[in-house]
Amino acid sequence: MVSMKNWKALAEAYELAIPESEMDRIAVPLNGLEESFRKLAAAFPADTDSALTFDVSPEAK
Amino acid sequence: MTILDAARQLQSGEVTSAALVERTLAAIREKNPPLNAFITVLDGHARARAKALDSEIAQGKYRGPMHGVPVAVKDLFHMKGVRTTGGSKLFEDLVSTFDSAVVERLEAAGAIIIGKTNLHELAYGITSNNPHFGGVHNPHKLDCIPGGSSGGSGAAVAAGIVPMAIGTDTGGSIRIPAAFCGTVGLKPTFGRVSKFGCMPLGLSLDHMGPLTATIRDTAVTMDALAGHDPRDPNTSTRPVESYLPPDKPSLKGVRIGWPVNFYCEALDAEVRSSVENVRKTAESLGATVIAVRVPDIVALNTISRVILMSEASAVLERYLTDRSKFGADVLALLDQGRLLPATDYVNAQRARRVMQQEFGRLFDTVDCILTPASPIPAPRIGQTNVIVDGKEEDVRLASTRFVRGINALGLPALALPCGLSADGLPIGVQIVGRGFAEKFLLEVGAAFEAAIPVTPLA
């Protein structure tokens, strides 16, 4: 079981002006996503690179 | 009328482009009011273009099958001198100062952009129930959604107003309306069609592609759209091939993967039987259907959601100073994205690479995989939950379940109609291929199209 974040406190810390009524609404899907993603993020090999690459070839713009 | 039918008539002189434009404008006047598929209709522009293109034909200058054919683009693509709203209150008065690559390429091929189609606000959702420009209705059943976010494009093609409308697909936004409206819809490989000049949503997930009534019309549109564009650093320099399938497409020797996990679970019974019918058709046409276990799509969908929410919030955060300009559903998603830590985004991009490798191995044994495009036919407008196989599910999550993850993989995916529900709603099948295998997918799709009665247009 993943412990859930205090989304309201996070929003306040980030100074995001999200009304309290909307915080209640978004906390449920965020908790669900957090629970699924936390397990995934711990599962892949530690040396895995990002799917996004950075191209330094001269023709890249 | 399809693009290729129109092309034949234009070339033979049976019809002029000017006449096609007038017919299309009449169709918009007649059919669009209950559908609300268009945000902007470009009558003056279309008439002027038709005159010039008819003149070119008269001089023997023929650009190809799109020459003089009226088409539409989702109102997410910039077009010089024309309003581009993105389906958003933020941009309701924004007049573009340049052409997007898609508009440029369509016009270079001779197509006439006759209108810009309605969409889910900012392309961030699947209902196309737009709070600022009104909801789009499904031509097969007006109280149902057309899917989204390219809902206006799906509705305009399914209603026979235009033979092709461009959509974008960040988590299924071409394939869902294709499935719900009964059209063909192709999400090309990431990097095959330039994103330049299209309002972004998910920077590493956005794809541009056509919705059409036939596979061949998708092919000729791809002939116009595909190719490298230095203004979009993600576009590939791989050579572009002609996408038109042969007259007699064949499935002989084709290895089709038939997932025995995930894509066969929690399915509407009519969707299940229609897609089973496609599998049987594939076998009868000489394909080898191979049972496969797909990698963890639940994980892939989770990764895709983290990436999309992070990227969309990064792109749109600057506009959140005025929350009154957003619909409630889009605002909720943007708020969620702002609360995800940067480490989640980076780890989602790392997990994405692992999933790409796992899917790559799957394609060692099969040439494509066949899945339903959606587990359900089109839900009703305003419906928030749906019962699938006895289990209640959020409409958005159900509609995106089979399509979202493919965006993270960047693979090409073709949706095409394969049946009708008892309620008269279209059912779609999805074929996913290796990167840059659009030509192959279109040949497979053409074989199915010839063998399976096509869903009639609304």
Boltz contact constraints between the chains, C-beta under 6 A:
constraints:
  - contact:
      token1: [A, 7]
      token2: [B, 339]
      max_distance: 6.0
  - contact:
      token1: [A, 10]
      token2: [B, 339]
      max_distance: 6.0
  - contact:
      token1: [A, 16]
      token2: [B, 338]
      max_distance: 6.0
  - contact:
      token1: [A, 18]
      token2: [B, 335]
      max_distance: 6.0
  - contact:
      token1: [A, 25]
      token2: [B, 332]
      max_distance: 6.0
  - contact:
      token1: [A, 26]
      token2: [B, 332]
      max_distance: 6.0
  - contact:
      token1: [A, 26]
      token2: [B, 335]
      max_distance: 6.0
  - contact:
      token1: [A, 26]
      token2: [B, 336]
      max_distance: 6.0
  - contact:
      token1: [A, 30]
      token2: [B, 336]
      max_distance: 6.0
  - contact:
      token1: [A, 36]
      token2: [B, 302]
      max_distance: 6.0
  - contact:
      token1: [A, 37]
      token2: [B, 302]
      max_distance: 6.0
  - contact:
      token1: [A, 37]
      token2: [B, 306]
      max_distance: 6.0
  - contact:
      token1: [A, 40]
      token2: [B, 299]
      max_distance: 6.0
  - contact:
      token1: [A, 40]
      token2: [B, 351]
      max_distance: 6.0
  - contact:
      token1: [A, 41]
      token2: [B, 347]
      max_distance: 6.0
  - contact:
      token1: [A, 44]
      token2: [B, 351]
      max_distance: 6.0
  - contact:
      token1: [A, 44]
      token2: [B, 354]
      max_distance: 6.0
  - contact:
      token1: [A, 48]
      token2: [B, 350]
      max_distance: 6.0
  - contact:
      token1: [A, 48]
      token2: [B, 353]
      max_distance: 6.0
  - contact:
      token1: [A, 48]
      token2: [B, 354]
      max_distance: 6.0
  - contact:
      token1: [A, 50]
      token2: [B, 349]
      max_distance: 6.0
  - contact:
      token1: [A, 50]
      token2: [B, 350]
      max_distance: 6.0
  - contact:
      token1: [A, 51]
      token2: [B, 349]
      max_distance: 6.0
  - contact:
      token1: [A, 51]
      token2: [B, 352]
      max_distance: 6.0
  - contact:
      token1: [A, 51]
      token2: [B, 353]
      max_distance: 6.0
  - contact:
      token1: [A, 52]
      token2: [B, 349]
      max_distance: 6.0
